[in-house]
Amino acid sequence: MAAAGSRHPAASPPSYRLIVNSPAVASLAVDVVSDVVCPWCYIGKRKLESALALLAQREPGLVVAVRWHPFELNPDLPVEGIPRLAYLEAKFGGDRAREIYARVTAVGASVGIDFDFARIARQPNTRDAHRLVAWAQGAGDAAPLVERLFRAFFVDGRSLADRGVLTAVAGEAGLDGVAAAAMLASDRLRGEVEAEYREAQSAGISGVPFFIFNGRAAVSGAHDPPTLLEAIAQARAP
């Protein structure tokens, strides 16, 4: 889990126009590197949405392309995951974990996220979840799926290591559940997800969320909208 961040909205839909897979016509291209079991990534998603909504108020015709890229915080976990308590004890120690999640819960509440860490029973391997996001993104906008994956894990305590749960979440996001199940049962996009994760590491990305604007300006961490808007302005400058 990355810290709140260093420099390098609510549930209503954002008001900006979103075009995926069409960076050539976008006024702003946003690449988001994240993991669906990173609470700061969920917070960062909310803050990005708020920043883009503020930008859209200033520029009503703004066209934005957002793409989601995989980062695996725990790539060596078994496919079925491990008990959450064992994971926390090994990673943080009991007292430190409680302190960290008290802070995350408070920050989450400030951006409309009701974290319920007590409901999480298992820490999953997220490769299948990332394959699902890549599959959805190949057909259009993956943001609804990303949002529902975050909510399924952090609010509802559902196991993202369970392909049945992933299939259900895909259906809830408006995707074809039968097609999603077939994709998950295959090895499709496994190599692509692994390659993107290695590429992020090679680029020096060691913590998430990580935002890249127009390929020119980057921000590491779940920063507030003014910091994101500053980076966006820098990326769009002549």
Summary of the structure (lengths in Angstrom):
residues: 238
radius of gyration: 17.1
end to end distance: 35.1
largest distance: 50.6
contacts: 751
relative contact order: 0.20
helix: 50%
strand: 14%
